[in-house]
Amino acid sequence: MREGRGERRLDTLLQEDLGDKPYRSIEGDASLGLLILCDHAENIIPEAYGTLGLRPEDLHRHIAYDLGAAGVAERLAEALGAPALLASFSRLLIDPNRGLDDPTLVMQISDGLIVPGNAGIDEAEVAARIERYYRPYHLAVERAVEAGLAAGRPPVLLSMHSFTQAWKGVPRPWAIGVLWDKDPRLALPLLEGLRAIPGIEVGDNVPYSGQLKGDTLYRHGTVRGLAHALVEIRQDLILGAEGQAEWAMRLAEVMRKVMSGGGPLHAIELHGSHTDLARVEGAAPDRGERRPLMDEKTRVELEAAAFRRLVEHFRERTDVQNIELMELAGFCRNCLSGWYQEAAAEKGVALSKDEAREIVYGMPYEAWKAKFQTEAPAKPRKRAG
């Protein structure tokens, strides 16, 4: 088992050959009914991409991978004798824990940092990364699920991640969190088992929400009716081999109890997702799946009203600069006008770039810049880590 992943030299990160498989697999007994996943295991970027224009130290930050998560996943798989799959490319290249239509699939700005190698990326390059890295990883997960089904026990999916100990200067108190959507079969007993460990604070759907349509567990768990949960461990607790071994041991003990509990854990049940407006076909009627909230005409009218309110808000808040919007939200007024122009083109409406911008800005773009745009302040460079 390799250790000290976060300390590998930059030249190793860039020169390491991913081979034919952009993932690593750990052999295990499929009949156990458990598959361990680690989407953000590595910070490796193929040599052809260089550092994506980032400083070398940025590749050792959480924006590139989940520090410590791979070490825990490997040790947990070894302790339980379960199979595991770990993506072997950086999330900066393409994020395997995002749906294909997710705007953060290839991050152009991460934690306020522009990723030059991803800025302005075209559809052809995104498609190439999907075929070379994203799709093979998910095909491997599908094959592992099929192996479990063939062994006679639908596998429980446990995904290992890690989170920073603070966000924007605010400490995060949780040692570990369990993320889940609508399927409680694994998440609730897992939370119960972790809360029995003395001296740690356990989060339920923190520091993130488990309700992310198209992510790994949605794709392989929710859609297929397999019990699943995502575990987030605070990174300062698992930076070294000792912490990784400790948390793998804790999780192994909890998972043994959960897996021996019986019940519907290994049944195929379609619980649906809070991200779905419509009820999942075939789901049990008493699970609380959402029905469509409105007809299509009403939905379009409400979305149009929300768009008009957003544009009005942007026109009122001329003190908020586009660069600030990009850094915090990943889009700005220019993005909005571009989307407006694209939507018009799809409907066969001729609308120029300047006309689309004037709709959003409420005046010609050059006039807005002259009146409201300020010089971007020089910002001190953040220290790594």
C-alpha positions in Angstrom: 0.0 0.0 0.0 1.4 3.4 -1.0 1.6 6.1 1.7 2.2 9.8 1.8 0.4 10.5 -1.5 0.1 14.2 -0.8 3.9 14.5 -0.5 4.8 13.1 -3.9 7.0 15.3 -6.1 5.5 17.3 -8.9 7.6 15.5 -11.5 6.1 12.2 -10.3 2.6 13.6 -10.6 3.1 14.7 -14.1 5.1 11.7 -15.4 3.2 8.9 -13.8 1.5 6.9 -16.6 -2.2 6.2 -16.1 -1.8 3.3 -18.5 -5.0 1.9 -20.1 -7.0 2.3 -16.9 -7.6 5.7 -15.3 -8.5 4.0 -12.1 -7.1 1.5 -9.6 -8.9 -1.6 -8.4 -8.5 -3.6 -5.2 -9.6 -7.2 -5.4 -12.1 -8.4 -2.9 -15.0 -10.8 -2.4 -18.0 -9.7 -4.5 -20.3 -12.0 -2.5 -19.8 -9.8 0.6 -22.2 -7.3 -1.0 -20.0 -4.2 -0.5 -18.2 -2.0 -3.0 -15.9 0.8 -1.8 -15.4 3.8 -4.1 -13.0 6.8 -4.0 -13.8 9.3 -6.7 -11.1 11.9 -5.7 -8.3 9.6 -4.7 -5.4 11.1 -6.7 -4.0 14.4 -7.8 -2.3 13.0 -10.9 -2.5 15.1 -14.1 -1.3 13.4 -17.3 1.9 14.9 -18.6 0.3 16.3 -21.7 -1.7 18.7 -19.6 1.2 20.0 -17.6 -0.1 21.5 -14.3 -3.2 23.0 -16.1 -1.4 26.3 -15.6 -1.5 26.1 -11.8 1.4 26.4 -9.4 2.9 23.1 -8.3 1.7 23.6 -4.7 -1.9 23.9 -5.8 -1.8 20.3 -6.9 -1.4 19.3 -3.3 -4.6 21.2 -2.2 -8.1 19.9 -1.8 -9.0 21.5 -5.2 -7.0 18.7 -6.9 -8.1 15.7 -4.8 -9.4 14.5 -1.4 -6.4 14.4 0.8 -6.2 11.1 2.8 -9.3 9.6 1.3 -7.4 7.0 -0.8 -5.4 5.7 2.2 -8.6 5.2 4.2 -10.4 3.5 1.3 -7.5 1.1 0.7 -7.2 0.1 4.3 -10.9 -0.2 4.7 -11.1 -2.5 1.7 -8.2 -4.6 3.1 -9.8 -4.9 6.5 -13.2 -6.0 5.2 -11.9 -8.0 2.2 -14.2 -6.0 -0.1 -13.5 -4.8 -3.6 -12.7 -1.1 -4.2 -12.3 1.2 -7.1 -10.2 4.4 -7.0 -10.1 7.1 -9.7 -6.4 7.7 -10.6 -6.7 11.2 -12.1 -7.2 14.6 -10.5 -10.6 16.1 -10.2 -9.1 19.2 -11.8 -8.9 17.3 -15.1 -12.5 16.2 -14.9 -14.6 15.4 -11.9 -16.0 11.8 -11.9 -18.4 12.7 -9.0 -20.4 15.0 -11.3 -23.1 14.4 -13.8 -22.2 15.0 -17.5 -24.5 18.0 -17.6 -23.1 19.5 -14.4 -21.4 22.9 -15.0 -18.7 21.9 -12.5 -17.7 18.8 -14.4 -14.6 20.6 -15.6 -13.8 23.3 -13.1 -12.7 26.6 -14.6 -12.6 28.3 -11.1 -12.0 26.3 -7.9 -12.0 27.8 -4.5 -11.5 31.3 -6.1 -8.6 30.1 -8.2 -8.8 30.3 -11.9 -7.6 27.0 -13.6 -5.9 28.3 -16.8 -5.8 24.9 -18.5 -9.6 24.6 -18.1 -10.5 28.2 -18.9 -12.5 28.5 -22.1 -12.3 24.7 -22.6 -14.3 23.7 -25.7 -16.8 20.8 -26.1 -14.3 18.7 -28.1 -11.8 18.7 -25.2 -14.5 18.0 -22.6 -15.7 15.1 -24.7 -12.1 13.8 -25.0 -11.6 13.9 -21.3 -15.0 12.1 -20.8 -13.9 9.3 -23.1 -10.4 8.9 -21.7 -10.9 9.3 -18.0 -14.5 9.8 -16.8 -16.3 7.0 -18.8 -13.8 4.2 -18.1 -14.0 4.8 -14.4 -17.8 4.6 -14.4 -17.8 1.6 -16.6 -15.5 -0.1 -14.1 -18.0 0.7 -11.3 -20.8 -0.8 -13.5 -18.8 -3.9 -14.0 -18.1 -4.2 -10.3 -21.8 -3.8 -9.5 -22.6 -6.5 -12.1 -20.1 -8.8 -10.4 -21.9 -8.4 -7.1 -25.2 -9.1 -8.7 -23.8 -12.2 -10.3 -22.5 -13.3 -7.0 -26.0 -13.2 -5.7 -25.8 -10.2 -3.4 -26.6 -6.7 -4.7 -23.7 -4.6 -3.5 -23.9 -1.7 -1.0 -22.0 1.3 -2.3 -19.8 3.2 0.2 -18.0 6.2 -1.3 -15.0 7.7 0.6 -14.2 11.5 0.5 -12.6 14.1 2.7 -13.2 17.7 3.5 -11.1 20.7 4.7 -11.1 21.5 8.4 -12.2 25.1 7.7 -14.0 26.9 4.9 -13.5 30.6 4.2 -12.0 30.9 7.7 -14.9 29.2 9.5 -13.8 26.0 11.3 -15.8 22.8 10.7 -16.5 20.9 13.9 -17.4 17.5 12.4 -14.8 14.8 12.4 -16.9 12.8 9.9 -20.1 13.3 7.9 -22.5 10.9 6.1 -24.1 12.2 3.0 -27.2 10.7 1.6 -30.3 11.4 -0.4 -33.6 9.5 0.0 -32.4 6.0 0.6 -31.9 5.5 4.4 -30.9 1.9 4.4 -27.1 2.4 4.7 -27.0 6.0 5.9 -29.1 5.8 9.0 -27.4 2.7 10.6 -24.0 4.1 9.5 -24.8 7.4 11.3 -26.0 5.5 14.4 -22.8 3.4 14.5 -20.5 6.4 14.1 -22.3 8.4 16.8 -21.6 5.6 19.2 -17.9 6.4 18.9 -17.0 8.6 21.9 -15.3 12.0 21.5 -16.2 12.8 17.8 -18.9 14.9 16.2 -20.8 13.2 13.4 -22.5 15.3 10.7 -25.7 14.3 8.9 -25.5 15.6 5.3 -22.7 18.0 6.3 -20.5 19.7 5.3 -22.2 19.0 2.0 -25.5 17.6 0.9 -25.8 14.1 -0.5 -28.5 15.3 -2.9 -26.5 15.9 -6.1 -28.2 14.7 -9.3 -25.9 12.8 -11.6 -23.1 12.2 -9.1 -21.5 8.8 -8.6 -23.9 7.5 -6.1 -26.9 8.9 -7.9 -25.8 7.1 -11.1 -24.9 3.8 -9.6 -26.9 3.7 -6.4 -30.1 5.7 -6.7 -30.9 4.8 -10.3 -30.2 1.1 -9.8 -31.9 0.8 -6.4 -28.7 -0.1 -4.5 -28.2 1.0 -0.9 -25.5 3.7 -0.7 -23.9 6.5 1.3 -21.0 8.9 1.0 -18.6 9.3 3.9 -16.6 12.6 4.4 -13.7 12.6 6.9 -12.1 15.8 8.0 -8.7 16.0 6.2 -6.5 17.0 9.2 -7.5 13.7 10.8 -6.3 11.5 7.9 -3.2 13.3 6.4 -0.8 10.6 7.7 -0.8 6.8 7.7 -1.6 6.6 11.4 -4.8 8.6 11.1 -5.8 6.8 7.9 -5.4 3.4 9.7 -7.3 4.6 12.7 -10.3 5.8 10.7 -10.3 2.8 8.4 -10.4 0.6 11.6 -13.3 2.6 13.0 -15.3 2.4 9.7 -14.6 -1.3 9.4 -16.0 -2.0 12.8 -19.1 0.1 12.1 -19.6 -1.4 8.7 -19.3 -5.0 10.0 -22.2 -4.3 12.4 -24.2 -2.5 9.7 -23.7 -5.3 7.2 -24.7 -8.0 9.7 -27.9 -6.2 10.5 -29.9 -7.9 7.7 -33.1 -6.2 6.5 -33.4 -4.7 3.0 -29.8 -3.6 2.8 -29.1 -5.9 -0.1 -32.5 -5.6 -1.8 -33.0 -3.6 -4.9 -35.3 -0.7 -3.9 -36.0 2.5 -5.9 -36.3 5.2 -3.4 -35.8 8.1 -5.8 -34.0 11.3 -5.2 -34.9 14.7 -3.8 -33.4 16.1 -7.0 -36.1 14.5 -9.1 -39.4 16.4 -9.5 -41.2 13.4 -10.9 -41.7 10.2 -9.0 -39.2 7.4 -9.9 -40.9 4.8 -12.0 -41.4 1.6 -10.0 -40.7 3.1 -6.6 -42.8 2.1 -3.7 -45.8 4.5 -3.2 -45.1 5.0 0.5 -41.6 6.4 0.2 -42.6 10.0 -0.2 -41.4 10.5 -3.8 -42.2 13.9 -5.2 -45.0 14.2 -7.8 -44.7 16.9 -10.5 -45.4 20.2 -8.8 -46.9 22.0 -11.7 -47.7 21.7 -15.4 -45.1 22.6 -18.1 -46.7 26.0 -18.9 -46.6 27.2 -15.3 -43.1 26.0 -14.8 -41.8 28.0 -17.8 -43.7 31.1 -16.6 -42.2 30.8 -13.2 -38.7 30.2 -14.5 -39.1 33.3 -16.8 -40.2 35.4 -13.8 -37.2 34.2 -11.8 -34.9 35.1 -14.6 -36.4 38.6 -14.9 -35.9 39.0 -11.1 -32.3 37.9 -11.4 -31.6 40.4 -14.2 -33.3 43.2 -12.2 -31.2 42.3 -9.2 -28.0 42.5 -11.3 -29.0 45.9 -12.7 -29.6 47.2 -9.2 -26.4 45.9 -7.8 -24.0 47.7 -10.1 -21.5 47.7 -7.2 -21.0 44.0 -7.7 -18.3 43.4 -10.3 -18.3 40.6 -12.8 -14.9 39.3 -11.6 -16.4 39.0 -8.1 -19.3 37.0 -9.4 -17.0 34.7 -11.3 -14.8 34.0 -8.3 -17.7 33.3 -6.0 -20.3 31.8 -8.3 -18.5 30.7 -11.4 -20.7 32.9 -13.7 -21.4 36.6 -14.3 -23.6 39.0 -16.3 -21.7 38.1 -19.5 -22.4 34.4 -19.0 -26.1 35.1 -18.5 -26.2 37.2 -21.7 -24.4 34.4 -23.6 -26.9 31.8 -22.4 -29.7 34.2 -23.4 -28.2 34.5 -26.9 -27.8 30.7 -27.2 -31.5 30.1 -26.1 -32.6 32.6 -28.7 -30.6 30.8 -31.4 -32.2 27.5 -30.5 -35.6 29.1 -31.1 -34.4 30.6 -34.4 -34.3 34.2 -33.1 -31.5 36.3 -34.4 -29.9 38.1 -31.5 -26.4 39.6 -31.5 -24.0 39.4 -28.6 -24.3 43.1 -28.0 -28.1 42.9 -28.0 -28.1 40.0 -25.6 -25.8 42.0 -23.3 -28.0 45.0 -23.4 -31.0 42.9 -22.3 -29.0 41.8 -19.2 -27.2 45.1 -18.4 -30.1 47.3 -19.2 -27.9 49.5 -21.3 -25.1 49.0 -23.9 -22.3 47.0 -22.5 -19.6 49.6 -23.2 -21.8 52.2 -21.4 -22.1 50.0 -18.4 -18.4 49.4 -18.2 -17.6 53.1 -18.4 -20.1 53.9 -15.7 -19.8 51.1 -13.2 -16.8 48.8 -13.9 -13.9 49.4 -11.5 -10.3 48.3 -11.5 -9.8 44.8 -10.1 -7.9 45.2 -6.8 -4.6 43.4 -6.6 -5.0 40.4 -4.3 -2.3 38.8 -2.2 -1.4 35.3 -3.3 -2.7 32.6 -0.9 -0.3 30.3 0.8 -0.7 26.7 -0.1 -2.5 24.5 2.4 
